Amino acid sequence: MLSYRHSFHAGNHADVVKHIVQSLILDALKQKDKPFVYHDTHSGVGRYDLTHEWSEKTGEYKQGIAKIWQHSMPQELDSYLNAIQVLNQDNALRYYPGSPRVARAQLRKQDRMILTELHPSDYPLLQQEFHRDRQVSIYQEDGFARLKASLPPKERRGLVLIDPPYELAHEYRDVVRAIAQSYKRWATGIYAIWYPVVNRYDIDDMLEALKGLGINKILQIELGVSPDTNERGMTASGMIVINPPWKLESQMQAILPLLKQEIAPATGHFKVEWVVPE
Ligand SMILES: C[S@@+](CC[C@H](N)C(=O)[O-])C[C@H]1O[C@@H](n2cnc3c(N)ncnc32)[C@H](O)[C@@H]1O
């Protein structure tokens, strides 16, 4: 079943947190000249037109990127905001970069990216977005299967972004299994797992299962826009980062209060916590 379409959600508060964390990790990898790989298991289409009827229908980006993109923000957000700026030259917010476009804006000539997208409508759009780009490899395959086949990468440095739709209950377990397999093949890679808080117990279960893998250095970063509830809908989202760059914790400690202030001043909440410390 592939019913999830990211176009409805592009640029929402969850994308903002996800892509900020992603861009900070890539900034850290760029501190060294040695090449790195960016591997995106669930890529989407790479760029979203916010005037599309699906984006307009939900208007989610208005409560996300639209709240911050032209505000004065700390320098740490430069790479992320630059990825948006280059798609919107005339100062109007029309396009929002998906995770592959955010990453592509940060790649140097020695770096490469691997993208997987299974959806039969989204895959061709992703291919078109990176047409003839020799630094980008794109597969219409299961993201977890391609990850398993690609590790360890020849560069031995890099970031894996795992961003499934979580439409099916087993996807939480799939993530844990993928981490267990991947870590055996490549223990020094950086893994960033995006998660939505729809039912808090799904996240608690996933964190417990990750703790049980015996992996050190797992950091949880979360921004909520309203308190947890038993009603339907996403109230918060976050990233679970394995082997985070050393500055990520303090960077997000500084950035999250600003995001809360802009996006959900009255009901927002945030945390940066070690699930498993070093
Ligand atoms: C949350 S969206 C990705 C958004 C993207 N990472 C971003 O930040 O711009 C999840 C994507 O995963 C795709 N997908 C679902 N199951 C998949 C699978 N098994 N392998 C690869 N892609 C899958 C969906 O079609 C959807 O485009």
The ligand as an ORCA input file, in Angstrom:
! r2SCAN-3c Opt
* xyz 0 1
  C       7.742     11.051      4.488
  S       7.898     10.820      2.785
  C       9.553     11.269      2.455
  C       9.855     12.722      2.536
  C      11.291     13.068      2.228
  N      12.235     12.237      2.957
  C      11.553     14.509      2.592
  O      11.946     14.804      3.722
  O      11.384     15.368      1.712
  C       7.994      9.078      2.646
  C       8.199      8.580      1.223
  O       8.510      7.186      1.282
  C       7.962      6.568      0.129
  N       7.926      5.128      0.438
  C       6.977      4.411      1.079
  N       7.381      3.156      1.268
  C       8.637      3.059      0.756
  C       9.616      2.028      0.696
  N       9.361      0.818      1.199
  N      10.799      2.297      0.125
  C      11.068      3.531     -0.391
  N      10.188      4.552     -0.355
  C       8.980      4.327      0.215
  C       6.627      7.246     -0.032
  O       6.147      7.113     -1.358
  C       6.977      8.699      0.339
  O       7.307      9.449     -0.798
*
